[in-house]
């Protein structure tokens, strides 16, 4: 039996000067899980299906949503609704976020046991095949991360560009003391330029991010942008968007990223 996730919306009505309210149940997703041998743990998921999924024979693109809380899933559903997208959303709950999202530990962000390499292996060998087998997918895969999981999106883009079709990193990049690691990763990755053919990458940062006071993260993407344009040329569709006063993870950056990814050519 499917374990549905519901949230309650309080709707207020104003009629003849009298206020009424009504509780409405809205299904936002189905609880699911994957027992991971790679990570040696059970990973909890919430899967949100398009409204017509049960009555159609269509196949659908997938959005893999990192930091897969119920609130983030609701945001994703609002974005896809506003953009009129029919898409399967797989929200991946965290167990040890620092461990999974970080490939290295540096003074700017110290992690006791960085294992991003294991997490991307989990995605590639366990989660993606599981979702493709269980749900009607069409093979088009997008991954989205924010803040720390945005850094993971950049790591995934550089280390496994063939794994996803589209990459969205909101408040994504790295601090200056990580430059040596990521520059070497770019050097290695860009040796196989054809792995990036047809990919889409959207990155967004705020120029008033309190967690990036010296704009080191912003600068990392400026530098990467130059290399992408020079070395990958027209193999990839890429956009770097900045927000003047967006704070940390500008709310519209998710919408802008999804619009960029799914806009008609």
C-alpha positions as CSV (number, residue, x, y, z in Angstrom):
1,X,0.0,0.0,0.0
2,X,1.3,3.4,-0.9
3,X,2.1,5.7,2.0
4,X,0.8,9.1,0.8
5,X,2.2,12.4,2.1
6,X,-0.5,15.0,2.8
7,X,-0.3,18.6,3.8
8,X,-3.1,20.8,5.0
9,X,-4.0,24.1,3.5
10,X,-6.1,26.6,5.4
11,X,-8.3,28.4,2.9
12,X,-10.1,31.6,4.1
13,X,-13.3,32.7,2.5
14,X,-14.8,36.2,3.0
15,X,-18.6,36.4,2.4
16,X,-20.9,39.1,3.6
17,X,-18.4,40.3,6.1
18,X,-18.0,36.8,7.7
19,X,-14.7,34.9,7.6
20,X,-14.9,31.1,7.0
21,X,-12.1,28.6,6.8
22,X,-11.7,25.1,5.5
23,X,-9.0,22.5,5.8
24,X,-8.0,20.9,2.5
25,X,-6.0,17.7,2.2
26,X,-3.5,17.8,-0.7
27,X,-1.4,14.8,-1.6
28,X,2.2,16.0,-2.2
29,X,3.9,12.6,-2.7
30,X,4.4,8.9,-1.9
31,X,6.8,7.6,0.7
32,X,9.4,5.3,-0.8
33,X,12.9,4.1,0.1
34,X,16.0,2.4,-1.3
35,X,18.2,0.1,0.7
36,X,21.6,1.1,-0.3
37,X,24.6,-1.3,-0.3
38,X,26.9,1.6,-1.3
39,X,25.9,3.7,1.6
40,X,25.0,0.9,4.0
41,X,21.8,2.5,5.0
42,X,18.1,2.9,4.0
43,X,17.5,6.1,2.1
44,X,14.1,7.7,2.4
45,X,12.4,9.3,-0.6
46,X,9.2,11.1,-1.3
47,X,8.1,10.7,-4.9
48,X,5.7,13.2,-6.4
49,X,3.9,12.1,-9.6
50,X,2.2,14.2,-12.2
51,X,-1.6,14.7,-11.7
52,X,-2.4,12.5,-14.7
53,X,0.1,9.7,-13.9
54,X,-2.6,7.2,-12.8
55,X,-4.8,7.7,-15.9
56,X,-2.3,8.1,-18.6
57,X,0.3,5.9,-20.4
58,X,2.8,8.7,-20.7
59,X,6.4,8.6,-19.6
60,X,7.8,11.6,-17.7
61,X,11.1,13.3,-17.0
62,X,12.6,13.1,-13.5
63,X,13.7,15.8,-11.2
64,X,16.0,14.5,-8.4
65,X,15.7,16.9,-5.6
66,X,18.5,17.0,-3.0
67,X,17.7,18.1,0.5
68,X,14.4,16.4,-0.1
69,X,12.4,17.8,2.8
70,X,8.6,18.1,2.5
71,X,8.9,21.9,2.4
72,X,11.4,21.7,-0.5
73,X,9.1,19.3,-2.3
74,X,6.2,21.7,-1.9
75,X,8.4,24.4,-3.4
76,X,9.3,22.1,-6.3
77,X,5.7,21.3,-6.9
78,X,4.8,25.0,-7.0
79,X,7.6,25.6,-9.5
80,X,6.6,22.8,-11.8
81,X,2.9,23.8,-11.6
82,X,3.7,27.4,-12.5
83,X,5.8,26.3,-15.4
84,X,3.1,23.8,-16.5
85,X,5.6,20.9,-16.3
86,X,4.5,17.3,-16.0
87,X,7.4,15.7,-14.2
88,X,8.2,13.1,-11.6
89,X,10.0,14.6,-8.6
90,X,12.1,12.4,-6.4
91,X,12.9,14.1,-3.1
92,X,15.9,12.5,-1.4
93,X,16.0,12.9,2.4
94,X,19.3,13.6,4.1
95,X,20.9,11.3,6.7
96,X,24.3,12.8,6.9
97,X,24.3,15.9,4.6
98,X,27.9,17.0,5.2
99,X,29.2,13.5,4.5
100,X,27.2,13.0,1.3
101,X,27.5,16.4,-0.3
102,X,31.2,17.2,0.3
103,X,34.0,15.6,-1.7
104,X,36.7,17.2,0.5
105,X,37.2,18.9,3.8
106,X,38.9,22.3,4.0
107,X,39.2,25.0,6.7
108,X,36.4,26.9,5.0
109,X,34.1,24.0,5.5
110,X,35.4,21.1,7.7
111,X,33.8,17.7,7.3
112,X,34.8,14.7,9.4
113,X,34.2,12.1,6.7
114,X,33.5,13.5,3.2
115,X,32.0,10.8,1.0
116,X,30.4,12.6,-2.0
117,X,32.0,10.0,-4.2
118,X,30.0,7.3,-2.5
119,X,26.8,9.3,-2.7
120,X,27.1,9.8,-6.5
121,X,27.8,6.1,-6.8
122,X,24.5,5.5,-4.9
123,X,22.7,7.8,-7.3
124,X,24.2,6.1,-10.4
125,X,24.1,2.4,-9.5
126,X,21.1,2.2,-7.1
127,X,18.7,5.2,-7.0
128,X,18.4,6.1,-10.7
129,X,18.0,2.4,-11.8
130,X,15.4,1.9,-9.1
131,X,13.3,4.9,-10.2
132,X,13.6,4.0,-13.9
133,X,12.3,0.5,-13.1
134,X,9.5,1.4,-10.8
135,X,8.1,4.5,-12.4
136,X,7.3,5.5,-16.0
137,X,10.3,7.7,-16.8
138,X,11.4,8.9,-20.2
139,X,15.1,9.0,-19.5
140,X,15.5,12.7,-19.1
141,X,17.1,13.4,-15.7
142,X,17.6,16.7,-13.8
143,X,19.3,17.1,-10.5
144,X,18.8,20.2,-8.3
145,X,20.7,21.2,-5.2
146,X,20.9,24.3,-3.0
147,X,23.7,25.7,-0.9
148,X,25.8,22.7,0.2
149,X,23.9,20.4,-2.1
150,X,24.4,23.0,-4.8
151,X,28.1,22.4,-4.3
152,X,27.4,18.7,-4.8
153,X,25.6,19.4,-8.1
154,X,28.8,21.1,-9.3
155,X,30.8,18.1,-8.2
156,X,28.4,15.8,-10.0
157,X,28.5,17.9,-13.1
158,X,32.3,17.7,-13.2
159,X,32.8,14.1,-12.0
160,X,29.8,12.4,-13.7
161,X,28.5,14.7,-16.5
162,X,26.9,11.7,-18.3
163,X,24.8,10.7,-15.3
164,X,22.2,13.5,-15.6
165,X,21.0,15.6,-18.6
166,X,20.5,18.8,-16.6
167,X,22.1,20.3,-13.6
168,X,20.7,23.1,-11.4
169,X,22.9,24.6,-8.6
170,X,21.3,27.3,-6.5
171,X,23.9,29.1,-4.4
172,X,26.4,26.8,-5.8
173,X,30.2,26.9,-6.0
174,X,33.1,26.6,-3.6
175,X,35.4,28.6,-1.4
176,X,38.9,29.7,-2.4
177,X,40.7,27.0,-0.4
178,X,38.9,24.4,-2.5
179,X,40.2,25.8,-5.8
180,X,43.1,23.4,-6.2
181,X,40.8,20.4,-5.8
182,X,38.1,21.6,-8.2
183,X,40.6,23.0,-10.8
184,X,42.2,19.5,-11.0
185,X,38.7,18.0,-11.3
186,X,37.9,20.4,-14.2
187,X,41.2,19.6,-15.9
188,X,40.4,15.9,-15.8
189,X,36.8,16.2,-16.7
190,X,37.3,18.5,-19.6
191,X,39.6,16.1,-21.3
192,X,36.5,14.2,-22.3
193,X,34.6,17.1,-23.8
194,X,32.0,14.9,-25.6
195,X,30.6,13.8,-22.2
196,X,29.1,17.2,-22.0
197,X,27.4,17.3,-25.3
198,X,23.7,18.2,-25.0
199,X,23.9,18.9,-21.3
200,X,22.4,21.9,-19.6
201,X,23.8,23.6,-16.5
202,X,22.2,26.5,-14.6
203,X,24.0,28.1,-11.7
204,X,22.7,30.9,-9.5
205,X,24.2,32.9,-6.7
206,X,23.4,36.0,-4.7
207,X,25.8,38.9,-4.7
208,X,24.5,39.6,-1.1
209,X,24.9,36.1,0.3
210,X,25.8,36.4,4.0
211,X,27.5,33.0,3.7
212,X,29.8,34.3,0.9
213,X,30.9,37.7,2.3
214,X,34.1,37.8,0.2
215,X,32.3,36.5,-3.0
216,X,34.7,33.5,-3.2
217,X,31.8,31.2,-4.2
218,X,30.7,33.7,-6.8
219,X,34.3,34.0,-8.1
220,X,34.6,30.2,-8.4
221,X,31.7,30.1,-10.9
222,X,33.0,33.2,-12.8
223,X,36.2,31.3,-13.3
224,X,34.4,28.0,-14.2
225,X,32.2,29.9,-16.6
226,X,35.2,31.1,-18.6
227,X,36.5,27.6,-18.9
228,X,33.1,26.2,-19.9
229,X,32.7,28.8,-22.7
230,X,36.3,28.4,-23.9
231,X,36.7,24.7,-23.7
232,X,33.3,23.2,-24.1
233,X,32.0,25.8,-26.5
234,X,28.6,25.0,-27.9
235,X,28.5,21.4,-26.6
236,X,26.6,22.6,-23.5
237,X,23.9,25.1,-22.8
238,X,25.0,27.1,-19.7
239,X,23.8,30.1,-17.8
240,X,25.1,31.7,-14.7
241,X,22.6,34.1,-13.1
242,X,23.3,36.4,-10.2
243,X,20.8,38.2,-7.9
244,X,21.8,41.6,-6.5
245,X,20.1,41.4,-3.2
246,X,18.9,37.8,-3.0
247,X,20.3,36.7,0.3
248,X,21.2,33.0,0.6
249,X,19.5,30.9,-2.0
250,X,17.3,33.4,-3.7
251,X,13.8,32.0,-3.9
252,X,13.3,32.7,-7.6
253,X,16.5,30.9,-8.5
254,X,14.8,27.5,-8.5
255,X,12.1,28.8,-10.8
256,X,14.6,30.5,-13.1
257,X,16.7,27.3,-13.3
258,X,13.8,25.1,-14.2
259,X,12.6,27.6,-16.7
260,X,16.0,27.6,-18.3
261,X,16.2,23.8,-18.4
262,X,12.8,23.2,-19.8
263,X,12.2,26.2,-22.0
264,X,11.4,25.2,-25.6
265,X,14.3,25.6,-28.0
